[in-house]
């Protein structure tokens, strides 16, 4: 796959997750699982890991488990009518169990376990990516509501388009920061003007989020997207397998997955 095709895939996945944020908890969880599945399917080939099929299975299992735990946590929080402690307190436990699963996976290998450290490191890294992706499930429950997702994902898509150019990283990196911040500010400002979001769904009553807070949140989210996409481009372009189809799909899915954690933090900390 070409760099432009990879960026287009990132745009499509960002649009999918953004739209799913308005479609209910189950729809959003399915979209997140799809993103995680693409990471799981292409990650072993991207890093040229041994035991590719079992590595994919382990990462996919963690992706599904993370999404299910996030759904259960959000459902429980909604039933309790409280957001005081957040809704992602269980994901660290999922990450810890995922580490044990990664070790068990290595013990069950029957190929002599070559490149053991490389295999464990690669699988655990992919597990961390899909665990962070599960945070998208909780983004609609933040004080900003579901409208925060398009703000963050628009910045991810815009910066991915810049990363797909042939510009050297010393040029694309700073441009990504500007494009990300500008996109985040523009989309968040439009959101505030249209009156989208700005409620606290897990706290009794509603509270409007000011246009100023939306603008700050958009800029912060955009800058974060710029750093994320630029760093991922610097890493992924060095990998020989990055242009093969499964690996390229993983390359496209990773920024969308990683942005979930940042989006949740923005919604919880800045849009209050």
C-alpha positions, -999 to 999 in steps of 0.1 A, spaced: 0 0 0 12 35 -8 15 62 18 -16 79 4 -36 47 7 -25 43 43 -36 78 51 -69 73 34 -74 42 55 -67 62 86 -93 87 75 -118 60 70 -112 44 104 -114 79 121 -147 86 103 -160 51 114 -151 56 151 -164 92 150 -198 82 136 -200 52 159 -196 75 188 -231 87 181 -245 53 174 -247 38 209 -224 18 231 -225 -14 212 -219 2 178 -189 21 192 -175 -10 208 -177 -29 175 -159 -1 158 -131 -1 184 -128 -39 181 -124 -35 143 -96 -10 148 -80 -34 173 -84 -63 149 -65 -44 122 -37 -37 146 -36 -74 157 -37 -87 121 -9 -66 108 14 -60 138 33 -93 137 41 -88 100 50 -51 105 76 -60 131 85 -94 115 76 -112 147 79 -150 150 48 -171 156 27 -146 137 -7 -163 139 -6 -169 176 7 -134 182 -23 -120 162 -47 -142 182 -32 -129 215 -35 -93 206 -70 -97 191 -81 -114 224 -69 -84 244 -86 -60 220 -119 -78 225 -115 -81 263 -106 -44 266 -136 -33 247 -159 -56 267 -145 -44 300 -149 -8 289 -185 -14 279 -193 -30 313 -176 -2 331 -196 25 312 -228 6 317 -221 3 355 -212 40 357 -244 50 340 -264 28 363 -247 44 393 -252 79 379 -216 89 389 -185 98 370 -164 108 401 -140 79 398 -140 76 360 -151 46 340 -118 31 330 -104 20 363 -105 -16 352 -83 -12 321 -50 -13 340 -61 -47 353 -67 -58 317 -33 -45 307 -17 -65 336 -35 -97 326 -25 -91 290 11 -92 301 6 -125 317 -11 -138 286 19 -126 265 42 -147 288 19 -177 286 19 -174 248 56 -177 248 56 -207 270 31 -224 247 52 -219 216 65 -251 200 90 -236 176 120 -234 199 111 -199 209 136 -180 187 139 -142 192 120 -146 225 126 -110 238 117 -95 205 85 -115 204 74 -106 239 82 -69 234 63 -68 201 32 -85 214 31 -65 247 34 -32 227 5 -42 205 -15 -51 235 -9 -17 250 -21 -1 217 -54 -20 217 -60 -14 254 -57 24 248 -81 20 219 -108 8 243 -108 43 258 -129 54 228 -158 35 244 -157 59 273 -153 91 254 -190 98 250 -194 95 288 -171 124 295 -184 159 302 -179 168 265 -201 141 252 -198 121 220 -190 153 200 -155 152 214 -146 122 192 -149 140 158 -128 168 172 -99 145 180 -103 122 150 -104 151 126 -70 162 139 -57 126 135 -70 124 99 -56 158 90 -21 151 104 -21 117 88 -26 134 55 4 156 61 24 125 72 16 109 39 35 135 20 71 131 8 83 160 30 111 151 54 102 147 90 120 179 100 94 197 78 64 174 82 67 174 120 63 211 126 36 213 99 18 185 116 17 205 148 2 235 131 -23 215 110 -33 195 141 -38 225 163 -57 244 135 -79 214 128 -87 208 164 -94 245 170 -116 248 139 -137 216 146 -140 223 183 -151 259 176 -177 247 151 -189 222 177 -192 249 204 -211 272 180 -235 245 170 -241 237 207 -230 201 203 -218 183 235 -211 201 266 -231 180 289 -221 157 318 -240 125 310 -229 107 341 -235 136 365 -270 147 375 -282 176 353 -263 193 325 -236 219 324 -226 238 293 -190 238 283 -178 273 272 -166 280 237 -132 289 252 -128 255 268 -138 238 235 -111 259 217 -84 250 242 -94 214 242 -93 213 204 -59 229 202 -45 205 229 -60 175 211 -47 187 178 -12 192 191 -13 158 206 -25 143 173 4 161 155 30 146 179 14 112 178 12 109 140 47 124 135 63 100 159 44 71 144 56 81 109 92 83 121 89 48 136 68 30 109 86 43 79 118 26 91 101 -8 90 107 -28 57 72 -45 58 53 -12 63 40 -12 27 26 -47 27 -12 -48 30 -17 -63 65 11 -42 80 -1 -10 62 -35 -16 77 -20 -18 111 0 14 104 -32 31 95 -51 19 125 -25 26 152 -30 64 153 -67 60 157 -63 34 184 -37 55 204 -58 86 202 -85 71 223 -66 75 255 -57 111 247 -93 119 238 -106 105 271 -81 126 291 -91 158 272 -127 151 278 -122 144 315 -97 171 323 -103 201 300 -140 200 292 -154 202 327 
